[in-house]
């Protein structure tokens, strides 16, 4: 088994070709001895009733409580995750670039961050499950010798989940010092994981997709067009009412209609100079810049074409605004001439 591990690392170019498992240059001997020590530590059977230390009434340390040392093997789960992600079998070029930028591809912490980026929901839910399980089992190790309310694992699971979620019914609580420390650490980690779960699932789920953003941009654009048409119609109505009030109404009513006409004209003027919502928006721009299949030359051509289209749109909108202003002035002249 040891030679297989050494050969696999040599084939992955993580070790020199002449390295052996127990050679000093491989660095595998000390790691193997440390992992062998960690994986062999366990308490013998029937050691639950052997009390080796007692402090006050409830702080009883039994021999089997030292079995919590087996939780140090949790790093093996990170190693399995790293192998599943393919980071341990990365190419020699990737490891060379990683060494230049001081990034260790074999780091478990890098694996965790990569899994959260690639599979946010699954990674968060898995970490919450692992924290719940480890905290419950460790709490049961410490509490079953002296706490009558924690007689089995199901009670520990219940206490852990109500602590992590922040409910805290108060029907049971840890008595021993080890149980209090374990439930505090597990609750803090679980609370942070739940906060990450809300951030990843809830907020990201509420973000608009590019298709939804495009539909909303179109709806906003045509709502803006409709507002301009309504503003123009209101301006024409107020102009006609002011013209009619000059001939048929009193001076006070005429002044009132004149004020309304000025208000409608000001509202329409503001609508004319408001920047209309973009139909393409930032979605097209972001997808354009993030596309890796476009070369620099084609990117320059695309940007030049977009600049030309933008200039054409500005000229068309300017011409449209001038035409609308001219028609409005002609309408005012006709109304003034008829009065």
N, C-alpha and C positions, 0 to 999 in steps of 0.2 A: 504493500500500500504506500509506503514512504517513497519507494523508488518511482511509483506511478505519479505521485504528486510532483516529484522533482522533474521527471521527464516532461510532464505537461507544462510546467513552468519554463523549461528549456525550449520547448516547441513554441511557446508563446513569447519567447525572447525576453522573458523576465529574469532569467538567470543565464550566466555564461555556459557554453557547451560542456566545459570540464567540471561543472559543479556537481556535487553529490549531496544527498540529503543531510548527512551529518558533518559536512564541511563547514568551516567558519564563514566562508564567503556567501553561502546560500542563505543564512539567517533563519533556516527552518528548524534547526535543532532546539533553540531556546523557545521558539513558539510552540513546537510540538510538546516539549516538556511542560510548559505552562498550561496549555490546553488539556493535556492529559491529567494534570493536577486538578484543574477546575472541573473536568468531567467525571472524575472519580470520587470527588467529595460527596459523601452522603452519610446519613445517620443509619445505624443498624435498625432492624425491625424490633418491635416491642420495646421501644425506648420512650414511649409517651409518658409513662409513669415515673421515669427517673428524673427527679427534681435535683438540679445541680446548684440552684441559687434561688433565694427568696428575699424579697424586700417589701416590707409592709404586708398588706393583706392580699392584694390582687396581683402584684408584680411577681409572678412565679416563672422561673426560667427552667423549662424542661429540656431534656437532651434532644428531643425531636424538633424543638424549635430552631435549632441550629441548621435544620434542613433548608432554611431560606437561602442558604448559600448556593443552592442549585439554581437560583434565579440569575446568577451571574452568567449562565449559559445562554442568556437571551440574545447575546451577540451573534449566535449561530443563525438565528432567524434573519438578521441583517445580511449575513453572508449568503444565505439561500436566496434572499431577495436580490442581492448583487449579481449572483450567477444567473438568475432568471432575467434580469435586465440586460445581460450581456456585457456588463462593464468589466468583468474580470477577464473576459476573452477579447478585449479590444485589440486593435491592430498595433503593430510596432510604431507606426507613424503617429497614431493618436497618443500613445504613451510618450513619445518624444515631444510632441507639442505640449502635453500635460506637464512634463518635467521642465520645459522652458517657462511655462506660466505658473509653475508651482502648484499644479493641480494633480492630486493623487486619484487616479481612476479607481483604485481599489478601496478607497475610503468608504466606510459604511455611511457616514454623514452625507457624503455626496450622493450615495445611492438613495437615501431618504429624500433629499431635496429633489432629485430627479424624478422619483416616483410621485412626489406631490405635484410636480409640474406636469407630468404626463398623465397620471391617473389620480386626480385630486380627490374625487369622492371615494374611490376604493381605498386609497391610501389612508385617508382620514378615518374611514369606518374601520379599517383593519387595525390602525393604531389605537382607536378607542376600545376595540374588543380586546386587544392584548393588554392594555392598561387595566381594564375591568377584570380580566381573568387573573392576572398576576397579583393585583391588589387584593382580590378576594381570597386567593389561596394563601398568600402571605398573612393576611389578617386571620384566617382560620388557624394557621400554625401558632400564632401568638395567643389567641383568645380561647381556644378550646380547652386549655388546662385550668383556667380560673374564671372564665366568664360563663355563667349558666345560660345567658341569652344567646350565646354563640356556640351551639353544640354541634352544628354540622355546616357543611359548605354552603348550603342554600341560604342560611342566615347571613353568612359573610357576603354572598353575592347580593343579597337584598340591601344590606347596609352600605355596600360599596356603590351600588347604583343610585341610591337615594342621596348619597353624599356627593357623587360626581355631578348629578343633575341639579344639585342645590335645593332639593325638596326638603330633606331632613325632617322626617316625621317625628323623630325622637323616641320611637318605640324601643330602640336598641342603640347601644353605643359601646365603643371599645373601653376596656378597663385597664389593660396593661400598657406600659410605656411603649413597647414595640408595636402594639396594635394602633396606638394613637399616632405614632410616627408614620406607620405604613399608610393609614387611611388619610393622613394629611397630605403626604406626598402623592398618593394616587388621586386624591380629589383635586389637587392643584393641576396635575398633568391632565386629568380628564376634563377639567374645566377649560384649559387651554385648547385641548383637542376639539371640544364642542364649539368653542368660539371659532376655531379654524373651519369646522364643518359648516357653521352658519355663513362664514365668509365665502367659502368655496361654493356651496350649494345654493344658498338663498340669493346672494348678491349676483353671482354669475348667472343664475337662472333668470334673474330679472333684467339682465342686459339685453338690448335689442340686437337681433341678428341683422346682417347686412340687407337681407330681403325686406325685413320689417322696417328698417331705417329708410330704404328706398321708397316703400309705400307711404310712409309718413311724410317724407320730403315732397312727394307728389301731392299728397293731400294738403299740406301747408302751402305749396305753391298755388294751387288752384283756389284755395281759400283766400289767399292774398289777391289773386286776380278778381275774385268775386267782390272782395271789399273795395277794390278800386272802382269797379263798375257801379257798385251801390253808392260810393261817394260821389261819382260823377252824376248819377241820377239825382241824388239829393241836392247837389249843387244846381242842376237845371231846374228842379222843382222850386227851390228857394228863390232862384232868380225870377222865375215866372210869378211867384207869389208876391215878390217885392214890386215887380212891374205892375201887377194888378192892384196892389195896395196903394200905389201912387195915384191911381185914377179913381178908385172907388172907396178908399178908406180915409180915416182921419190921419193927422200927422203923427200921433202917438203910435198907431198901428203900423204906419209906414216905417217909423224908426225901429219898431220891434222886428218887422220883417227884414229890415236892412241889417240889423245885428245878427239875425239868424243867417242871412246870406253871407255875411263876413265869416261867421263861425263855420259854415259849410265849406266856404272857399279855403279857409285855413286848414280844415281837416283834409280836404282833397289835396292841398299842396303838400301836406306832410306825407300823405300816401304816395304821391308821385315820386318823391325823392327817397323813399325807404328802399333799401336794398332787398329785392325779392329773394325768397328762399331758393337755394340751389337744388336743382334736380339731381345732378351727379353727386354733389356733396363731397365729403371727405372720404367716403367709402371707396370711390373709384381711385382717388389719389393715393390712399393707403395701399390698396391692392396693387396699384401700379408700381409704387416704390418697393413693396415687399416681394414682388415677383422676381424670382432668381433666373428666369428663363429669358429675360430681356437683356440684350447687350447694351453697351454704352452708346454705340452709334444709333441703334434703334430707339433707345431711350431719348436721345437728343431729338430724333425725328418726331417722336410722339409728343414731346414737350413743345416743339416748334408748332406742330399742328394744333395743339391745345391752345397755344398763345394766339395763333391766327383765329381760331374759333372764338376765343374770348374777345379779341378786338372786333370781330364781326358782330358779336352779340352786343358789345357796348355801342357800336355805331347804329345798330338796328334799334336799340332801346332809346338812344338819343334822338334818332329820327322820329320814332313813334311819339316821344314826349313833345318834340317840337310841333309835330302835326296836331297832337291833342291841344297844345297850347294855342296854336293858330286857330283851330276850330272853335275853341272857347272864346277867344278874342272876337272872332267873327260873329259868334252868337251874341256877345255883349253889344257889339255894334248894331246888330239887327234889332235887338231889344230897345237900345237907346234911340235908334232912328224911328221905330214904330211909336215910341212914347212922345 
